[in-house]
């Protein structure tokens, strides 16, 4: 499956890319459709204590092997998506308030061939919600 996207903040393509203590943020709000903060197509890339913040489609794990450690990722719809072999370890992953017609979904794996060795692994991470989503309650008073 091919993904198109309307806007992105940064794209990484060089093999062996390393990032530390940097935030990639797309300021397009939830009504702006796709809002990719970071697109990664770099083999053996690693991100340490980095932030990826947007709404829909925050982090595009496009292809190849990627490793994320102690990162903060926030988004609303399919906010970690793509067809890479991506490992998230000890990260904080938070859902943000989506548009009223949308539902929160953390990942969207893009594999179309069952023989591919790709996937999204979430290990020892904390999954939660940002304050704007915590404030939303349904008619019975539940969050």
C-alpha positions as YAML, in Angstrom:
chain: A
units: angstrom
residues:
- id: 1
  name: UNK
  ca: [0.00, 0.00, 0.00]
- id: 2
  name: UNK
  ca: [1.33, 3.44, -0.88]
- id: 3
  name: UNK
  ca: [0.74, 6.33, 1.46]
- id: 4
  name: UNK
  ca: [0.54, 9.88, 0.26]
- id: 5
  name: UNK
  ca: [0.75, 12.74, 2.67]
- id: 6
  name: UNK
  ca: [-0.12, 16.39, 2.59]
- id: 7
  name: UNK
  ca: [2.62, 17.88, 4.76]
- id: 8
  name: UNK
  ca: [5.57, 16.72, 6.75]
- id: 9
  name: UNK
  ca: [8.12, 18.39, 8.94]
- id: 10
  name: UNK
  ca: [11.13, 16.12, 8.28]
- id: 11
  name: UNK
  ca: [12.10, 13.10, 6.19]
- id: 12
  name: UNK
  ca: [15.06, 10.81, 6.93]
- id: 13
  name: UNK
  ca: [16.55, 8.67, 4.15]
- id: 14
  name: UNK
  ca: [20.28, 8.18, 4.89]
- id: 15
  name: UNK
  ca: [21.22, 4.80, 6.35]
- id: 16
  name: UNK
  ca: [22.43, 4.77, 9.95]
- id: 17
  name: UNK
  ca: [20.67, 8.00, 10.89]
- id: 18
  name: UNK
  ca: [20.85, 8.81, 14.62]
- id: 19
  name: UNK
  ca: [18.79, 11.44, 16.45]
- id: 20
  name: UNK
  ca: [18.94, 12.41, 20.11]
- id: 21
  name: UNK
  ca: [16.99, 14.95, 22.18]
- id: 22
  name: UNK
  ca: [15.12, 16.57, 19.29]
- id: 23
  name: UNK
  ca: [11.39, 17.08, 18.68]
- id: 24
  name: UNK
  ca: [9.70, 16.76, 15.29]
- id: 25
  name: UNK
  ca: [6.33, 18.53, 15.44]
- id: 26
  name: UNK
  ca: [3.70, 19.26, 12.80]
- id: 27
  name: UNK
  ca: [1.46, 22.07, 14.00]
- id: 28
  name: UNK
  ca: [-1.42, 21.34, 11.60]
- id: 29
  name: UNK
  ca: [-4.43, 20.66, 13.81]
- id: 30
  name: UNK
  ca: [-6.74, 17.64, 13.77]
- id: 31
  name: UNK
  ca: [-8.92, 19.15, 11.02]
- id: 32
  name: UNK
  ca: [-6.07, 19.35, 8.52]
- id: 33
  name: UNK
  ca: [-6.13, 15.63, 7.58]
- id: 34
  name: UNK
  ca: [-2.67, 14.05, 7.47]
- id: 35
  name: UNK
  ca: [-0.05, 15.86, 9.54]
- id: 36
  name: UNK
  ca: [3.16, 13.83, 9.33]
- id: 37
  name: UNK
  ca: [5.83, 15.12, 11.71]
- id: 38
  name: UNK
  ca: [8.51, 12.63, 10.65]
- id: 39
  name: UNK
  ca: [8.92, 10.18, 7.75]
- id: 40
  name: UNK
  ca: [11.69, 7.61, 8.23]
- id: 41
  name: UNK
  ca: [13.06, 5.46, 5.40]
- id: 42
  name: UNK
  ca: [16.56, 5.03, 6.84]
- id: 43
  name: UNK
  ca: [17.96, 1.56, 7.47]
- id: 44
  name: UNK
  ca: [19.37, 1.02, 10.97]
- id: 45
  name: UNK
  ca: [18.10, 4.38, 12.16]
- id: 46
  name: UNK
  ca: [17.83, 5.10, 15.89]
- id: 47
  name: UNK
  ca: [16.02, 7.78, 17.87]
- id: 48
  name: UNK
  ca: [16.81, 8.42, 21.55]
- id: 49
  name: UNK
  ca: [14.76, 10.74, 23.76]
- id: 50
  name: UNK
  ca: [13.09, 12.31, 20.74]
- id: 51
  name: UNK
  ca: [9.57, 13.68, 20.38]
- id: 52
  name: UNK
  ca: [7.21, 13.16, 17.46]
- id: 53
  name: UNK
  ca: [4.07, 15.26, 17.85]
- id: 54
  name: UNK
  ca: [1.18, 15.83, 15.44]
- id: 55
  name: UNK
  ca: [-2.38, 14.58, 14.96]
- id: 56
  name: UNK
  ca: [-3.20, 12.16, 12.12]
- id: 57
  name: UNK
  ca: [-0.24, 10.06, 10.90]
- id: 58
  name: UNK
  ca: [2.38, 11.58, 13.22]
- id: 59
  name: UNK
  ca: [5.22, 9.12, 12.58]
- id: 60
  name: UNK
  ca: [5.55, 7.46, 9.17]
- id: 61
  name: UNK
  ca: [7.79, 4.42, 9.69]
- id: 62
  name: UNK
  ca: [8.11, 4.10, 5.92]
- id: 63
  name: UNK
  ca: [10.59, 1.25, 5.36]
- id: 64
  name: UNK
  ca: [13.63, -0.64, 6.62]
- id: 65
  name: UNK
  ca: [14.81, -1.17, 10.24]
- id: 66
  name: UNK
  ca: [14.18, 1.48, 12.90]
- id: 67
  name: UNK
  ca: [14.67, 1.71, 16.67]
- id: 68
  name: UNK
  ca: [13.06, 4.21, 19.06]
- id: 69
  name: UNK
  ca: [14.15, 4.39, 22.72]
- id: 70
  name: UNK
  ca: [12.70, 6.64, 25.44]
- id: 71
  name: UNK
  ca: [10.80, 8.72, 22.89]
- id: 72
  name: UNK
  ca: [7.52, 10.64, 23.22]
- id: 73
  name: UNK
  ca: [4.99, 10.09, 20.41]
- id: 74
  name: UNK
  ca: [1.60, 11.81, 20.34]
- id: 75
  name: UNK
  ca: [-1.13, 11.77, 17.72]
- id: 76
  name: UNK
  ca: [-4.78, 11.04, 17.09]
- id: 77
  name: UNK
  ca: [-5.43, 8.69, 14.16]
- id: 78
  name: UNK
  ca: [-3.02, 5.95, 12.95]
- id: 79
  name: UNK
  ca: [-0.25, 8.02, 14.43]
- id: 80
  name: UNK
  ca: [2.44, 5.36, 14.05]
- id: 81
  name: UNK
  ca: [2.03, 3.94, 10.55]
- id: 82
  name: UNK
  ca: [3.97, 2.40, 7.67]
- id: 83
  name: UNK
  ca: [5.74, -0.76, 6.58]
- id: 84
  name: UNK
  ca: [9.05, -0.74, 8.44]
- id: 85
  name: UNK
  ca: [10.49, -3.14, 10.98]
- id: 86
  name: UNK
  ca: [10.16, -0.64, 13.84]
- id: 87
  name: UNK
  ca: [10.81, -1.29, 17.53]
- id: 88
  name: UNK
  ca: [9.62, 1.12, 20.22]
- id: 89
  name: UNK
  ca: [11.20, 0.53, 23.60]
- id: 90
  name: UNK
  ca: [10.48, 2.40, 26.84]
- id: 91
  name: UNK
  ca: [8.55, 5.11, 24.97]
- id: 92
  name: UNK
  ca: [5.60, 7.26, 26.02]
- id: 93
  name: UNK
  ca: [2.85, 6.92, 23.41]
- id: 94
  name: UNK
  ca: [-0.13, 9.22, 23.88]
- id: 95
  name: UNK
  ca: [-3.40, 9.58, 22.01]
- id: 96
  name: UNK
  ca: [-4.62, 13.13, 21.35]
- id: 97
  name: UNK
  ca: [-8.20, 14.31, 20.90]
- id: 98
  name: UNK
  ca: [-9.30, 13.58, 17.31]
- id: 99
  name: UNK
  ca: [-12.06, 15.18, 15.28]
- id: 100
  name: UNK
  ca: [-15.58, 14.24, 16.48]
- id: 101
  name: UNK
  ca: [-16.04, 11.85, 13.53]
- id: 102
  name: UNK
  ca: [-12.71, 10.07, 14.14]
- id: 103
  name: UNK
  ca: [-11.58, 7.35, 16.53]
- id: 104
  name: UNK
  ca: [-8.15, 7.03, 18.11]
- id: 105
  name: UNK
  ca: [-5.95, 4.35, 16.60]
- id: 106
  name: UNK
  ca: [-2.31, 4.07, 17.65]
- id: 107
  name: UNK
  ca: [-0.81, 2.01, 14.81]
- id: 108
  name: UNK
  ca: [-1.56, 1.14, 11.20]
- id: 109
  name: UNK
  ca: [0.80, -1.47, 9.75]
- id: 110
  name: UNK
  ca: [1.14, -1.07, 5.98]
- id: 111
  name: UNK
  ca: [2.26, -4.60, 5.07]
- id: 112
  name: UNK
  ca: [0.50, -5.99, 2.02]
- id: 113
  name: UNK
  ca: [2.59, -9.18, 1.63]
- id: 114
  name: UNK
  ca: [2.39, -11.66, 4.55]
- id: 115
  name: UNK
  ca: [5.95, -12.83, 3.75]
- id: 116
  name: UNK
  ca: [7.52, -9.46, 4.52]
- id: 117
  name: UNK
  ca: [9.52, -9.26, 7.75]
- id: 118
  name: UNK
  ca: [8.07, -5.93, 8.82]
- id: 119
  name: UNK
  ca: [6.00, -4.90, 11.79]
- id: 120
  name: UNK
  ca: [5.64, -2.48, 14.66]
- id: 121
  name: UNK
  ca: [6.85, -3.74, 18.05]
- id: 122
  name: UNK
  ca: [5.91, -1.84, 21.20]
- id: 123
  name: UNK
  ca: [7.97, -3.07, 24.16]
- id: 124
  name: UNK
  ca: [7.93, -1.73, 27.74]
- id: 125
  name: UNK
  ca: [6.16, 1.45, 26.63]
- id: 126
  name: UNK
  ca: [3.51, 3.50, 28.38]
- id: 127
  name: UNK
  ca: [0.36, 4.13, 26.36]
- id: 128
  name: UNK
  ca: [-1.91, 6.91, 27.55]
- id: 129
  name: UNK
  ca: [-3.75, 10.06, 26.58]
- id: 130
  name: UNK
  ca: [-2.92, 13.74, 26.42]
- id: 131
  name: UNK
  ca: [-4.86, 16.14, 28.64]
- id: 132
  name: UNK
  ca: [-7.16, 17.27, 25.79]
- id: 133
  name: UNK
  ca: [-8.34, 13.67, 25.30]
- id: 134
  name: UNK
  ca: [-8.67, 12.94, 29.02]
- id: 135
  name: UNK
  ca: [-11.19, 15.79, 29.29]
- id: 136
  name: UNK
  ca: [-13.55, 14.16, 26.76]
- id: 137
  name: UNK
  ca: [-16.29, 12.07, 28.36]
- id: 138
  name: UNK
  ca: [-19.15, 10.14, 26.84]
- id: 139
  name: UNK
  ca: [-22.81, 10.52, 27.88]
- id: 140
  name: UNK
  ca: [-22.36, 8.12, 30.83]
- id: 141
  name: UNK
  ca: [-19.49, 10.20, 32.24]
- id: 142
  name: UNK
  ca: [-16.75, 7.78, 31.16]
- id: 143
  name: UNK
  ca: [-13.61, 8.99, 29.50]
...
